[in-house]
Amino acid sequence: MIVVADASPLRYLVLIECSGVLPKLYGGVFVPPAVIAELRQERTPPIVQAWMSETPTWLHVHGPTRTIAPLNAMLGPGELAAIALAEELAADALLMDDRDGRAEAEGRGLAVVGTLRVLADAATHGFVDLASAVDRLRQTNFRASEQLIQLLLERSRRRP
């Protein structure tokens, strides 16, 4: 499975100490250098900076060979590079939370998976407790509607 990630899902999964689900779910994850640069910015939380100082072996840095012309001028360099790389690699999934970035990627025919979906899939496989992970996620600046969060939690409770 080929998976490309933007910065926000990586950042949030590290913040809530769930980044280890990524290699369990996907094997490896590709990221463009622009995403690495975002994760190493001075304003990045210290726990994420520490994680980036010893980049895991399953995180593969790979730059896209071309740039894309976005339909939305609000996208940053990380989102644009992640979308371009996902297109080039014919990725099975693009991990991205940004609403505008998701719309751009989906408009290009890419399958987009957000942080909540990663956590829900990890819970399905028994890698995390979804309620606990969501509680930790709520302590960050992650934004999602309470209705969506409750729907995911309810679905996870119904699974055997």
C-alpha beads as a LAMMPS data file, in Angstrom:
LAMMPS data file: protein, C-alpha beads

160 atoms
159 bonds

1 atom types
1 bond types

-500.0 500.0 xlo xhi
-500.0 500.0 ylo yhi
-500.0 500.0 zlo zhi

Masses

1 110.0

Atoms # bond

1 1 1 0.000 0.000 0.000
2 1 1 1.328 3.435 -0.924
3 1 1 0.408 6.196 1.503
4 1 1 1.502 9.840 1.385
5 1 1 1.077 12.179 4.357
6 1 1 0.714 15.888 4.868
7 1 1 2.021 17.449 8.089
8 1 1 -1.160 17.727 10.166
9 1 1 -2.015 14.017 10.583
10 1 1 1.606 13.291 11.493
11 1 1 1.699 16.193 13.936
12 1 1 -1.514 15.182 15.696
13 1 1 -0.668 11.493 15.845
14 1 1 2.692 12.344 17.408
15 1 1 1.069 14.753 19.874
16 1 1 -1.318 12.071 21.109
17 1 1 1.381 9.390 21.044
18 1 1 -0.309 7.336 18.327
19 1 1 2.134 7.697 15.432
20 1 1 3.021 4.022 15.856
21 1 1 -0.276 3.048 14.254
22 1 1 0.909 4.305 10.865
23 1 1 3.441 1.528 10.137
24 1 1 0.987 -1.019 11.548
25 1 1 -1.757 0.148 9.194
26 1 1 0.278 1.084 6.122
27 1 1 3.785 -0.330 6.407
28 1 1 5.469 2.901 5.394
29 1 1 4.443 6.475 4.725
30 1 1 5.890 8.825 2.104
31 1 1 6.266 12.538 2.791
32 1 1 7.670 15.285 0.598
33 1 1 10.508 17.478 1.912
34 1 1 8.074 20.414 2.263
35 1 1 6.160 18.436 4.894
36 1 1 9.383 17.630 6.741
37 1 1 10.195 21.361 6.716
38 1 1 6.781 22.161 8.222
39 1 1 7.258 19.584 10.973
40 1 1 10.660 21.069 11.839
41 1 1 9.527 24.701 12.073
42 1 1 10.340 26.601 15.240
43 1 1 6.664 26.892 16.201
44 1 1 6.182 23.117 16.006
45 1 1 5.419 21.571 19.420
46 1 1 8.552 20.242 21.177
47 1 1 7.296 16.640 21.200
48 1 1 6.953 16.745 17.400
49 1 1 10.393 18.349 17.025
50 1 1 11.879 15.576 19.179
51 1 1 10.113 12.939 17.071
52 1 1 11.462 14.578 13.915
53 1 1 15.018 14.576 15.289
54 1 1 14.933 10.778 15.099
55 1 1 12.766 10.223 12.050
56 1 1 11.335 6.697 12.094
57 1 1 12.538 4.251 9.456
58 1 1 9.003 3.811 8.118
59 1 1 8.783 7.520 7.179
60 1 1 10.180 7.876 3.656
61 1 1 11.094 11.351 2.418
62 1 1 10.491 11.577 -1.313
63 1 1 10.069 14.751 -3.295
64 1 1 7.621 15.083 -6.154
65 1 1 9.270 15.595 -9.527
66 1 1 6.784 18.250 -10.584
67 1 1 4.644 20.948 -9.079
68 1 1 0.917 21.190 -9.514
69 1 1 -1.271 24.128 -10.370
70 1 1 -3.797 24.245 -7.532
71 1 1 -7.417 25.076 -8.039
72 1 1 -7.349 26.694 -4.592
73 1 1 -4.834 29.455 -3.872
74 1 1 -5.173 28.870 -0.109
75 1 1 -3.046 25.707 -0.133
76 1 1 0.397 25.795 1.421
77 1 1 3.582 24.227 0.078
78 1 1 3.182 21.091 2.210
79 1 1 -0.323 20.372 0.970
80 1 1 0.636 21.041 -2.638
81 1 1 3.723 18.824 -2.439
82 1 1 1.808 16.017 -0.713
83 1 1 -0.918 16.103 -3.356
84 1 1 1.663 16.152 -6.169
85 1 1 3.555 13.240 -4.609
86 1 1 0.356 11.245 -4.077
87 1 1 -0.516 11.750 -7.739
88 1 1 2.963 10.747 -8.928
89 1 1 3.100 7.627 -6.781
90 1 1 -0.525 6.705 -7.558
91 1 1 -0.989 6.534 -3.793
92 1 1 -3.701 4.386 -2.300
93 1 1 -4.307 7.108 0.286
94 1 1 -3.314 10.662 1.116
95 1 1 -3.333 11.513 4.835
96 1 1 -4.598 15.091 5.089
97 1 1 -6.854 17.069 7.409
98 1 1 -6.958 20.525 5.809
99 1 1 -10.414 21.067 4.309
100 1 1 -9.178 22.965 1.251
101 1 1 -6.389 20.454 0.690
102 1 1 -8.801 17.542 0.965
103 1 1 -11.134 19.149 -1.576
104 1 1 -8.228 19.707 -3.971
105 1 1 -7.003 16.127 -3.595
106 1 1 -10.451 14.593 -3.917
107 1 1 -11.070 16.743 -7.000
108 1 1 -7.978 15.115 -8.489
109 1 1 -9.341 11.655 -7.754
110 1 1 -7.173 10.902 -4.715
111 1 1 -8.464 8.928 -1.749
112 1 1 -8.058 11.137 1.320
113 1 1 -7.899 9.899 4.905
114 1 1 -7.893 12.250 7.891
115 1 1 -6.518 11.834 11.385
116 1 1 -9.861 10.666 12.782
117 1 1 -10.159 7.973 10.127
118 1 1 -6.612 6.783 10.860
119 1 1 -7.536 6.479 14.523
120 1 1 -10.838 4.722 13.738
121 1 1 -9.049 2.224 11.475
122 1 1 -6.375 1.676 14.128
123 1 1 -9.093 1.032 16.714
124 1 1 -10.773 -1.473 14.402
125 1 1 -7.499 -3.423 14.320
126 1 1 -7.045 -3.142 18.080
127 1 1 -4.033 -0.816 17.869
128 1 1 -5.604 1.997 19.938
129 1 1 -8.568 2.694 22.143
130 1 1 -10.527 5.198 20.066
131 1 1 -12.214 6.972 22.994
132 1 1 -8.878 7.514 24.725
133 1 1 -7.184 8.686 21.523
134 1 1 -10.022 11.115 20.804
135 1 1 -9.832 12.465 24.361
136 1 1 -6.129 13.181 23.854
137 1 1 -6.837 14.703 20.431
138 1 1 -9.388 17.058 21.998
139 1 1 -6.579 18.437 24.197
140 1 1 -4.784 19.707 21.088
141 1 1 -5.930 22.367 18.640
142 1 1 -7.381 19.694 16.316
143 1 1 -10.724 20.758 14.914
144 1 1 -13.577 18.473 13.960
145 1 1 -17.276 18.699 14.546
146 1 1 -18.551 17.100 17.714
147 1 1 -21.162 15.367 15.584
148 1 1 -18.448 13.640 13.520
149 1 1 -16.514 12.625 16.620
150 1 1 -19.627 11.198 18.276
151 1 1 -20.518 9.295 15.100
152 1 1 -17.064 7.675 15.009
153 1 1 -17.213 6.786 18.695
154 1 1 -20.688 5.287 18.318
155 1 1 -19.596 3.201 15.323
156 1 1 -16.574 1.944 17.218
157 1 1 -18.749 0.890 20.181
158 1 1 -20.988 -1.141 17.862
159 1 1 -18.096 -3.155 16.435
160 1 1 -17.433 -6.513 18.066

Bonds

1 1 1 2
2 1 2 3
3 1 3 4
4 1 4 5
5 1 5 6
6 1 6 7
7 1 7 8
8 1 8 9
9 1 9 10
10 1 10 11
11 1 11 12
12 1 12 13
13 1 13 14
14 1 14 15
15 1 15 16
16 1 16 17
17 1 17 18
18 1 18 19
19 1 19 20
20 1 20 21
21 1 21 22
22 1 22 23
23 1 23 24
24 1 24 25
25 1 25 26
26 1 26 27
27 1 27 28
28 1 28 29
29 1 29 30
30 1 30 31
31 1 31 32
32 1 32 33
33 1 33 34
34 1 34 35
35 1 35 36
36 1 36 37
37 1 37 38
38 1 38 39
39 1 39 40
40 1 40 41
41 1 41 42
42 1 42 43
43 1 43 44
44 1 44 45
45 1 45 46
46 1 46 47
47 1 47 48
48 1 48 49
49 1 49 50
50 1 50 51
51 1 51 52
52 1 52 53
53 1 53 54
54 1 54 55
55 1 55 56
56 1 56 57
57 1 57 58
58 1 58 59
59 1 59 60
60 1 60 61
61 1 61 62
62 1 62 63
63 1 63 64
64 1 64 65
65 1 65 66
66 1 66 67
67 1 67 68
68 1 68 69
69 1 69 70
70 1 70 71
71 1 71 72
72 1 72 73
73 1 73 74
74 1 74 75
75 1 75 76
76 1 76 77
77 1 77 78
78 1 78 79
79 1 79 80
80 1 80 81
81 1 81 82
82 1 82 83
83 1 83 84
84 1 84 85
85 1 85 86
86 1 86 87
87 1 87 88
88 1 88 89
89 1 89 90
90 1 90 91
91 1 91 92
92 1 92 93
93 1 93 94
94 1 94 95
95 1 95 96
96 1 96 97
97 1 97 98
98 1 98 99
99 1 99 100
100 1 100 101
101 1 101 102
102 1 102 103
103 1 103 104
104 1 104 105
105 1 105 106
106 1 106 107
107 1 107 108
108 1 108 109
109 1 109 110
110 1 110 111
111 1 111 112
112 1 112 113
113 1 113 114
114 1 114 115
115 1 115 116
116 1 116 117
117 1 117 118
118 1 118 119
119 1 119 120
120 1 120 121
121 1 121 122
122 1 122 123
123 1 123 124
124 1 124 125
125 1 125 126
126 1 126 127
127 1 127 128
128 1 128 129
129 1 129 130
130 1 130 131
131 1 131 132
132 1 132 133
133 1 133 134
134 1 134 135
135 1 135 136
136 1 136 137
137 1 137 138
138 1 138 139
139 1 139 140
140 1 140 141
141 1 141 142
142 1 142 143
143 1 143 144
144 1 144 145
145 1 145 146
146 1 146 147
147 1 147 148
148 1 148 149
149 1 149 150
150 1 150 151
151 1 151 152
152 1 152 153
153 1 153 154
154 1 154 155
155 1 155 156
156 1 156 157
157 1 157 158
158 1 158 159
159 1 159 160
